[in-house]
């Protein structure tokens, strides 16, 4: 079983709530020895979850306190996988990565 915390080889914790979840189109990016599924979880805070754009992609609005707790999955990932996810999600263009409580 995967450790329930980051490890030297997978130091980053990542919460995913959309197409990166198991069984969804981008889940293969987390099906690697460099990513460990830690379990299902939800955000402690409430956020508006919107589905939109040409691909009907889910995204959170950064308005804590509005909306609902968001269900997702928690992973421990390597630096390389984190970089791959940032490129896939176009962090800084389409998305902003930030820390949230789960």
VMD Tcl script that builds the backbone (N, CA, C; Angstrom):
set m [mol new atoms 306]
animate dup $m
set s [atomselect $m all]
$s set {name element resname resid chain x y z} {
  {N N UNK 1 A 0.817 -1.211 0.000}
  {CA C UNK 1 A 0.000 0.000 0.000}
  {C C UNK 1 A 0.846 1.253 0.000}
  {N N UNK 2 A 0.317 2.316 -0.574}
  {CA C UNK 2 A 1.035 3.589 -0.639}
  {C C UNK 2 A 1.102 4.225 0.747}
  {N N UNK 3 A 2.233 4.872 1.057}
  {CA C UNK 3 A 2.296 5.593 2.327}
  {C C UNK 3 A 1.295 6.735 2.322}
  {N N UNK 4 A 0.797 7.107 3.486}
  {CA C UNK 4 A -0.214 8.155 3.579}
  {C C UNK 4 A 0.389 9.542 3.745}
  {N N UNK 5 A 1.597 9.703 3.257}
  {CA C UNK 5 A 2.252 11.002 3.325}
  {C C UNK 5 A 3.273 11.076 2.198}
  {N N UNK 6 A 3.795 12.262 1.919}
  {CA C UNK 6 A 4.828 12.361 0.890}
  {C C UNK 6 A 6.058 11.544 1.271}
  {N N UNK 7 A 6.803 11.131 0.271}
  {CA C UNK 7 A 8.059 10.408 0.476}
  {C C UNK 7 A 9.152 11.145 -0.299}
  {N N UNK 8 A 10.422 10.828 -0.081}
  {CA C UNK 8 A 11.474 11.501 -0.855}
  {C C UNK 8 A 11.294 11.350 -2.371}
  {N N UNK 9 A 10.771 10.209 -2.820}
  {CA C UNK 9 A 10.588 10.022 -4.268}
  {C C UNK 9 A 9.278 10.613 -4.772}
  {N N UNK 10 A 8.332 10.894 -3.861}
  {CA C UNK 10 A 7.037 11.492 -4.218}
  {C C UNK 10 A 6.701 12.560 -3.176}
  {N N UNK 11 A 7.415 13.713 -3.235}
  {CA C UNK 11 A 7.303 14.687 -2.151}
  {C C UNK 11 A 6.100 15.628 -2.210}
  {N N UNK 12 A 5.356 15.617 -3.307}
  {CA C UNK 12 A 4.268 16.589 -3.475}
  {C C UNK 12 A 2.902 15.927 -3.323}
  {N N UNK 13 A 2.040 16.525 -2.516}
  {CA C UNK 13 A 0.656 16.065 -2.413}
  {C C UNK 13 A -0.185 16.867 -3.396}
  {N N UNK 14 A -1.009 16.166 -4.182}
  {CA C UNK 14 A -1.838 16.801 -5.200}
  {C C UNK 14 A -3.266 16.303 -5.042}
  {N N UNK 15 A -4.199 17.252 -4.942}
  {CA C UNK 15 A -5.631 16.951 -4.907}
  {C C UNK 15 A -6.173 17.159 -6.312}
  {N N UNK 16 A -6.845 16.137 -6.854}
  {CA C UNK 16 A -7.451 16.246 -8.190}
  {C C UNK 16 A -8.950 16.051 -8.068}
  {N N UNK 17 A -9.707 16.779 -8.895}
  {CA C UNK 17 A -11.163 16.752 -8.762}
  {C C UNK 17 A -11.885 16.592 -10.087}
  {N N UNK 18 A -11.170 16.501 -11.196}
  {CA C UNK 18 A -11.816 16.447 -12.507}
  {C C UNK 18 A -11.308 15.307 -13.357}
  {N N UNK 19 A -10.811 15.650 -14.531}
  {CA C UNK 19 A -10.429 14.638 -15.519}
  {C C UNK 19 A -9.182 13.844 -15.133}
  {N N UNK 20 A -8.501 14.223 -14.058}
  {CA C UNK 20 A -7.342 13.452 -13.590}
  {C C UNK 20 A -7.738 12.318 -12.641}
  {N N UNK 21 A -8.983 12.298 -12.191}
  {CA C UNK 21 A -9.422 11.233 -11.278}
  {C C UNK 21 A -9.443 9.888 -11.997}
  {N N UNK 22 A -9.306 8.835 -11.207}
  {CA C UNK 22 A -9.329 7.475 -11.748}
  {C C UNK 22 A -10.587 7.262 -12.578}
  {N N UNK 23 A -10.415 6.651 -13.759}
  {CA C UNK 23 A -11.542 6.367 -14.637}
  {C C UNK 23 A -11.906 7.505 -15.573}
  {N N UNK 24 A -11.234 8.658 -15.469}
  {CA C UNK 24 A -11.513 9.797 -16.333}
  {C C UNK 24 A -10.400 9.944 -17.370}
  {N N UNK 25 A -10.610 10.752 -18.418}
  {CA C UNK 25 A -9.705 10.767 -19.573}
  {C C UNK 25 A -8.233 11.055 -19.292}
  {N N UNK 26 A -7.898 11.842 -18.292}
  {CA C UNK 26 A -6.490 12.173 -18.035}
  {C C UNK 26 A -5.872 11.397 -16.878}
  {N N UNK 27 A -6.572 10.384 -16.387}
  {CA C UNK 27 A -6.074 9.623 -15.233}
  {C C UNK 27 A -4.758 8.909 -15.509}
  {N N UNK 28 A -4.469 8.627 -16.773}
  {CA C UNK 28 A -3.215 7.926 -17.102}
  {C C UNK 28 A -1.979 8.724 -16.674}
  {N N UNK 29 A -2.111 10.034 -16.514}
  {CA C UNK 29 A -0.969 10.841 -16.056}
  {C C UNK 29 A -0.583 10.508 -14.617}
  {N N UNK 30 A -1.500 9.876 -13.882}
  {CA C UNK 30 A -1.227 9.500 -12.491}
  {C C UNK 30 A -1.086 7.987 -12.322}
  {N N UNK 31 A -1.072 7.255 -13.430}
  {CA C UNK 31 A -0.884 5.798 -13.401}
  {C C UNK 31 A 0.576 5.493 -13.690}
  {N N UNK 32 A 1.430 5.836 -12.765}
  {CA C UNK 32 A 2.868 5.697 -12.899}
  {C C UNK 32 A 3.451 5.377 -11.528}
  {N N UNK 33 A 4.595 4.705 -11.487}
  {CA C UNK 33 A 5.235 4.466 -10.187}
  {C C UNK 33 A 5.627 5.757 -9.466}
  {N N UNK 34 A 5.611 6.873 -10.187}
  {CA C UNK 34 A 6.007 8.151 -9.604}
  {C C UNK 34 A 4.817 8.926 -9.031}
  {N N UNK 35 A 3.645 8.259 -8.999}
  {CA C UNK 35 A 2.444 8.849 -8.404}
  {C C UNK 35 A 1.751 7.761 -7.595}
  {N N UNK 36 A 1.406 8.064 -6.361}
  {CA C UNK 36 A 0.737 7.087 -5.494}
  {C C UNK 36 A -0.622 7.633 -5.067}
  {N N UNK 37 A -1.672 6.874 -5.354}
  {CA C UNK 37 A -3.024 7.223 -4.922}
  {C C UNK 37 A -3.091 7.045 -3.410}
  {N N UNK 38 A -3.523 8.088 -2.693}
  {CA C UNK 38 A -3.605 8.016 -1.240}
  {C C UNK 38 A -5.031 7.848 -0.742}
  {N N UNK 39 A -6.007 8.188 -1.580}
  {CA C UNK 39 A -7.387 7.991 -1.175}
  {C C UNK 39 A -8.311 9.081 -1.672}
  {N N UNK 40 A -9.606 8.828 -1.484}
  {CA C UNK 40 A -10.626 9.817 -1.798}
  {C C UNK 40 A -10.686 10.831 -0.659}
  {N N UNK 41 A -10.999 12.059 -0.992}
  {CA C UNK 41 A -11.112 13.094 0.031}
  {C C UNK 41 A -11.963 14.231 -0.514}
  {N N UNK 42 A -12.135 15.251 0.294}
  {CA C UNK 42 A -12.855 16.446 -0.147}
  {C C UNK 42 A -12.183 17.660 0.475}
  {N N UNK 43 A -12.419 18.799 -0.139}
  {CA C UNK 43 A -11.843 20.032 0.388}
  {C C UNK 43 A -12.494 20.370 1.720}
  {N N UNK 44 A -11.732 20.961 2.618}
  {CA C UNK 44 A -12.301 21.429 3.881}
  {C C UNK 44 A -13.171 22.653 3.643}
  {N N UNK 45 A -12.700 23.523 2.751}
  {CA C UNK 45 A -13.464 24.711 2.405}
  {C C UNK 45 A -14.460 24.423 1.290}
  {N N UNK 46 A -15.324 25.382 1.080}
  {CA C UNK 46 A -16.329 25.281 0.010}
  {C C UNK 46 A -15.873 26.149 -1.165}
  {N N UNK 47 A -16.035 25.611 -2.385}
  {CA C UNK 47 A -15.642 26.320 -3.603}
  {C C UNK 47 A -16.695 26.097 -4.681}
  {N N UNK 48 A -16.938 27.087 -5.531}
  {CA C UNK 48 A -17.819 26.865 -6.669}
  {C C UNK 48 A -17.109 25.980 -7.704}
  {N N UNK 49 A -17.739 24.902 -8.109}
  {CA C UNK 49 A -17.219 24.005 -9.144}
  {C C UNK 49 A -18.022 24.268 -10.408}
  {N N UNK 50 A -17.323 24.637 -11.471}
  {CA C UNK 50 A -17.954 25.018 -12.732}
  {C C UNK 50 A -17.498 24.048 -13.817}
  {N N UNK 51 A -18.385 23.700 -14.726}
  {CA C UNK 51 A -18.033 22.900 -15.899}
  {C C UNK 51 A -18.255 23.793 -17.099}
  {N N UNK 52 A -17.190 23.992 -17.892}
  {CA C UNK 52 A -17.331 24.904 -19.018}
  {C C UNK 52 A -16.217 24.758 -20.026}
  {N N UNK 53 A -16.203 25.662 -20.984}
  {CA C UNK 53 A -15.209 25.657 -22.044}
  {C C UNK 53 A -15.573 24.668 -23.135}
  {N N UNK 54 A -14.775 24.641 -24.194}
  {CA C UNK 54 A -15.092 23.771 -25.334}
  {C C UNK 54 A -15.050 22.280 -25.000}
  {N N UNK 55 A -14.315 21.894 -23.959}
  {CA C UNK 55 A -14.199 20.476 -23.580}
  {C C UNK 55 A -15.048 20.146 -22.364}
  {N N UNK 56 A -15.851 21.113 -21.886}
  {CA C UNK 56 A -16.681 20.919 -20.699}
  {C C UNK 56 A -15.847 20.435 -19.518}
  {N N UNK 57 A -14.736 21.113 -19.314}
  {CA C UNK 57 A -13.806 20.760 -18.244}
  {C C UNK 57 A -14.261 21.350 -16.918}
  {N N UNK 58 A -14.115 20.574 -15.835}
  {CA C UNK 58 A -14.443 21.119 -14.515}
  {C C UNK 58 A -13.305 21.998 -14.006}
  {N N UNK 59 A -13.664 23.075 -13.349}
  {CA C UNK 59 A -12.660 23.895 -12.683}
  {C C UNK 59 A -13.290 24.578 -11.480}
  {N N UNK 60 A -12.430 24.878 -10.511}
  {CA C UNK 60 A -12.885 25.552 -9.298}
  {C C UNK 60 A -12.666 27.049 -9.427}
  {N N UNK 61 A -13.621 27.802 -8.933}
  {CA C UNK 61 A -13.419 29.237 -8.814}
  {C C UNK 61 A -12.786 29.491 -7.456}
  {N N UNK 62 A -11.809 30.369 -7.423}
  {CA C UNK 62 A -11.081 30.644 -6.187}
  {C C UNK 62 A -11.873 31.619 -5.321}
  {N N UNK 63 A -13.039 31.139 -4.865}
  {CA C UNK 63 A -13.936 31.923 -4.021}
  {C C UNK 63 A -14.291 31.032 -2.829}
  {N N UNK 64 A -13.340 30.910 -1.896}
  {CA C UNK 64 A -13.573 30.032 -0.753}
  {C C UNK 64 A -14.767 30.529 0.053}
  {N N UNK 65 A -15.611 29.577 0.449}
  {CA C UNK 65 A -16.792 29.896 1.235}
  {C C UNK 65 A -18.062 29.875 0.408}
  {N N UNK 66 A -17.940 29.953 -0.898}
  {CA C UNK 66 A -19.095 29.854 -1.794}
  {C C UNK 66 A -19.098 28.448 -2.394}
  {N N UNK 67 A -20.256 27.943 -2.747}
  {CA C UNK 67 A -20.304 26.623 -3.360}
  {C C UNK 67 A -20.359 25.516 -2.330}
  {N N UNK 68 A -19.685 24.421 -2.616}
  {CA C UNK 68 A -19.738 23.233 -1.764}
  {C C UNK 68 A -18.344 22.650 -1.594}
  {N N UNK 69 A -18.205 21.736 -0.632}
  {CA C UNK 69 A -16.954 20.989 -0.529}
  {C C UNK 69 A -16.813 20.166 -1.808}
  {N N UNK 70 A -15.603 20.058 -2.310}
  {CA C UNK 70 A -15.355 19.399 -3.587}
  {C C UNK 70 A -14.765 18.017 -3.345}
  {N N UNK 71 A -15.399 17.003 -3.900}
  {CA C UNK 71 A -14.926 15.615 -3.812}
  {C C UNK 71 A -13.785 15.415 -4.799}
  {N N UNK 72 A -12.775 14.666 -4.392}
  {CA C UNK 72 A -11.658 14.379 -5.291}
  {C C UNK 72 A -10.797 13.262 -4.762}
  {N N UNK 73 A -9.582 13.207 -5.275}
  {CA C UNK 73 A -8.613 12.178 -4.896}
  {C C UNK 73 A -7.298 12.847 -4.525}
  {N N UNK 74 A -6.572 12.212 -3.608}
  {CA C UNK 74 A -5.284 12.733 -3.165}
  {C C UNK 74 A -4.176 11.803 -3.637}
  {N N UNK 75 A -3.116 12.396 -4.182}
  {CA C UNK 75 A -1.958 11.655 -4.679}
  {C C UNK 75 A -0.683 12.240 -4.099}
  {N N UNK 76 A 0.324 11.400 -3.928}
  {CA C UNK 76 A 1.694 11.846 -3.671}
  {C C UNK 76 A 2.432 11.653 -4.994}
  {N N UNK 77 A 3.074 12.714 -5.485}
  {CA C UNK 77 A 3.704 12.646 -6.804}
  {C C UNK 77 A 5.134 13.168 -6.765}
  {N N UNK 78 A 5.910 12.740 -7.754}
  {CA C UNK 78 A 7.288 13.196 -7.908}
  {C C UNK 78 A 7.315 14.596 -8.513}
  {N N UNK 79 A 8.483 15.201 -8.469}
  {CA C UNK 79 A 8.684 16.512 -9.100}
  {C C UNK 79 A 8.363 16.438 -10.591}
  {N N UNK 80 A 8.771 15.343 -11.242}
  {CA C UNK 80 A 8.525 15.179 -12.685}
  {C C UNK 80 A 7.032 15.097 -12.987}
  {N N UNK 81 A 6.281 14.341 -12.192}
  {CA C UNK 81 A 4.839 14.222 -12.414}
  {C C UNK 81 A 4.157 15.560 -12.146}
  {N N UNK 82 A 4.579 16.271 -11.111}
  {CA C UNK 82 A 4.008 17.588 -10.837}
  {C C UNK 82 A 4.226 18.522 -12.031}
  {N N UNK 83 A 5.406 18.481 -12.609}
  {CA C UNK 83 A 5.689 19.298 -13.798}
  {C C UNK 83 A 4.819 18.898 -14.977}
  {N N UNK 84 A 4.625 17.589 -15.164}
  {CA C UNK 84 A 3.761 17.098 -16.246}
  {C C UNK 84 A 2.323 17.576 -16.052}
  {N N UNK 85 A 1.831 17.502 -14.811}
  {CA C UNK 85 A 0.471 17.963 -14.520}
  {C C UNK 85 A 0.353 19.470 -14.759}
  {N N UNK 86 A 1.366 20.229 -14.362}
  {CA C UNK 86 A 1.346 21.676 -14.586}
  {C C UNK 86 A 1.281 21.998 -16.079}
  {N N UNK 87 A 2.035 21.240 -16.903}
  {CA C UNK 87 A 2.000 21.465 -18.355}
  {C C UNK 87 A 0.636 21.075 -18.925}
  {N N UNK 88 A 0.116 19.926 -18.499}
  {CA C UNK 88 A -1.190 19.462 -18.973}
  {C C UNK 88 A -2.274 20.490 -18.662}
  {N N UNK 89 A -2.286 20.984 -17.436}
  {CA C UNK 89 A -3.329 21.903 -16.989}
  {C C UNK 89 A -3.030 23.356 -17.348}
  {N N UNK 90 A -1.850 23.583 -17.929}
  {CA C UNK 90 A -1.432 24.933 -18.315}
  {C C UNK 90 A -1.505 25.879 -17.110}
  {N N UNK 91 A -0.855 25.420 -16.021}
  {CA C UNK 91 A -0.811 26.236 -14.802}
  {C C UNK 91 A -0.170 27.577 -15.130}
  {N N UNK 92 A -0.795 28.629 -14.676}
  {CA C UNK 92 A -0.347 29.982 -14.981}
  {C C UNK 92 A -1.095 30.583 -16.154}
  {N N UNK 93 A -1.757 29.720 -16.955}
  {CA C UNK 93 A -2.560 30.178 -18.089}
  {C C UNK 93 A -4.022 29.821 -17.841}
  {N N UNK 94 A -4.303 28.523 -17.723}
  {CA C UNK 94 A -5.677 28.055 -17.489}
  {C C UNK 94 A -5.993 27.898 -16.005}
  {N N UNK 95 A -5.018 27.439 -15.249}
  {CA C UNK 95 A -5.252 27.110 -13.843}
  {C C UNK 95 A -4.171 27.736 -12.983}
  {N N UNK 96 A -4.487 27.860 -11.700}
  {CA C UNK 96 A -3.524 28.281 -10.687}
  {C C UNK 96 A -3.440 27.154 -9.672}
  {N N UNK 97 A -2.237 26.717 -9.385}
  {CA C UNK 97 A -2.052 25.691 -8.365}
  {C C UNK 97 A -1.907 26.396 -7.032}
  {N N UNK 98 A -2.659 25.935 -6.026}
  {CA C UNK 98 A -2.496 26.524 -4.700}
  {C C UNK 98 A -2.849 25.499 -3.628}
  {N N UNK 99 A -2.404 25.762 -2.406}
  {CA C UNK 99 A -2.643 24.863 -1.297}
  {C C UNK 99 A -4.054 25.058 -0.767}
  {N N UNK 100 A -4.748 23.924 -0.541}
  {CA C UNK 100 A -6.064 23.938 0.096}
  {C C UNK 100 A -6.090 22.783 1.092}
  {N N UNK 101 A -6.884 22.908 2.107}
  {CA C UNK 101 A -7.029 21.830 3.081}
  {C C UNK 101 A -7.987 20.766 2.551}
  {N N UNK 102 A -7.602 19.514 2.773}
  {CA C UNK 102 A -8.471 18.382 2.387}
  {C C UNK 102 A -8.612 17.443 3.565}
}
mol reanalyze $m
mol bondsrecalc $m
mol representation Tube
mol addrep $m
